[in-house]
Amino acid sequence: MQTMLSLWRRPRWVPRFTTDGSSVHALAIVVMLLLAQHAIVLAVQFIRSPGPLEFSLDVRQAATDRPWMLAALLMLGWAVTTCWLRQFGWSAADAIPLHLHQVLDEFAEGFVILDKHGQVAFCNHSFTTISGISKSRLTGRSFDSLAWLGDPGELRPWHRRLILQRTPSDQTGGAIRTRRDNKKVAGTGSRTPIGIGDEHLMAYRHPDGCNRLLAITATCVAPQRRAAEANRGNGAPMTILSVRDATGAEHYRAEMENLLARVRHSREEVQRHNEQLQVLAEEDPLTGCRNRRALDQQAEKVWQAHVEANVPLACLMFDIDHFKSVNDQYGHAAGDEVLRQVAAKLRETFAGVGQAFRYGGEEFCVLLPRHGMTEASWSAERIRVAIEGIAVSCEQDGGEPVVIQPTVSIGVSEREQGANTLMEMIAQADKCLYVAKRRGRNQVVPYDSSVAAANIRTGDRDR
């Protein structure tokens, strides 16, 4: 017998008895129909034979006297109840026992259950505190009707969960995926981050007039036995929402981001001021060239880089001829203008090729990376001719304006001439400068054996 029962399949038209809310409703309606049946019988008895009536709710007696009527009423009540509930659904709150209501009310986070129409079937005490609306006013109310801020047409978390639950994947070509797959959500036509347990921040206008940020996690639940009906839209899936007030956390995060932005801005300001101070510390204010301090700081690094790369490095040493006489005869203002124009010509000529430094007084030093002796000597001759074309006008007291045309003497050396450091190479170029002064000024002298053997006296530069 047990084997035969296990092989028998229940027809689809035969309702299944369960212990959920729909079964309770069915039994209640059956009892009501039984009472109605007894009332009809009593009325018929009174019409046929007026007198004392006997009223009995004995089901066994009813089954003995009118078994066919009892069976018909039972089947009719069960069928009517089942059809009604399948058509109009059942309240999601009926699936939650009373003791579970009490447990959910103890949760610190808000807990909301929506029916298939998006109406609130249940909410715990924490959500009433968060929303500022009593449970009696929330129950049966559309969750969309709450004071949500933003675009009313925006796809909200509970909508997304119902889309995933109701839309069969075979009708969308398997378009339903989670956020991890980064696919399109069926029915939305856009990429939407959906995944079980994902939190979505939504702005909410509290009845007290303040705006709140609520973090909502939505999950849609439908029993397996009703999956087919749910896909056809006839089932009763529940949307379970977990809600927490993230306003304080978001405000704290916003304050921290603002603080970090200010710290970052302050750090950038400090860095910018440090760079400006570095420029001021390493730049000659009169000529705009780097100063001797900058040259001394870079000397070891520049030299070592060219030695390791085994590439040439040249040095040019400049001295403005008769500069002391210009200061004595025309004044220091005229001498400063000569320095500015000579320095401007150096910066213009060697921009992107080398670096010009004011070595001291009327002396300048130019470093030329990747230049050998031939290229450096040619560059020195080109800048010497360019400086010859400078004309500085100055006015004498009570006289006509005078034009000063400065000239320079240039010494050239490079790394292959036996120097072991950058400062030794600069000393070689400086010795060439002395030789150029001795030979008559306004010329270029490269370092060679004759210069190395020359006996230089201190007064040779001033002659």
Helices and strands as residue ranges (DSSP letters): H 2-7, H 21-48, H 59-65, H 67-88, G 92-95, H 98-105, E 110-114, E 120-123, H 125-131, H 135-138, G 143-145, H 157-166, G 169-171, G 179-181, E 199-205, E 211-221, G 224-226, H 227-231, E 238-245, H 247-282, H 292-309, E 313-320, H 323-330, H 332-349, E 355-360, E 363-369, H 373-388, E 392-395, E 401-404, E 408-414, G 415-417, H 422-438, E 444-446, H 449-453, G 458-460
